Amino acid sequence: MTTRHRATPPALAVTYVDEDFAVFEWAAADPAPRPALTPAEDAVLAAIVRGDSNAAIAAARQTSVRTVANQVAALLRKLGASSRYDLIRRHGADRG
């Protein structure tokens, strides 16, 4: 008995045992790896998850509000989020 595999959509794996019998299994979805963040972006993400405003983050990091806004925009772009809420929803669990 030979086993052969055929390319299928990533969510479904098909194993052919013989010409008349096939086994279909749902493949585990691999989560996309999170893009690398700069230390500043990582700190800003942690502050966003805590619920800090841009002004509070800027004061704590001793930088301008505009710099924090740029870092938030970079986070949204890198992590594929549409809002601060989306950042928290998607990445808050691994931030504590």
C-alpha positions, 0 to 999 in steps of 0.5 A: 500500500503506497501513500501519496500526497497531493497539493490542496488548499492549506486548510485541508490535507488529503492523503491517498491510501489507494485509488479508491480511498482517501483520508481528508484531515483539517490541517492546523492553521499556522498563525502568522509570525508577528513582525519584529518590533523596535524596542520603542514600538514594543514599549508603546504597544505595552502602554496601549494595552494598559490603556495609556493615551498618546500624551501619557505615553509621550510623558512617560517616554520623555518624547513628543506626542507626534513621535508616539503617534508615528510609532502607533501608526507604525504598529498599526501598519506592521501588525495589520490592525485598523485601530488601537482597539484592534491592536489590543484585541489582537495583541493584548493577550500576549502583553498581559 
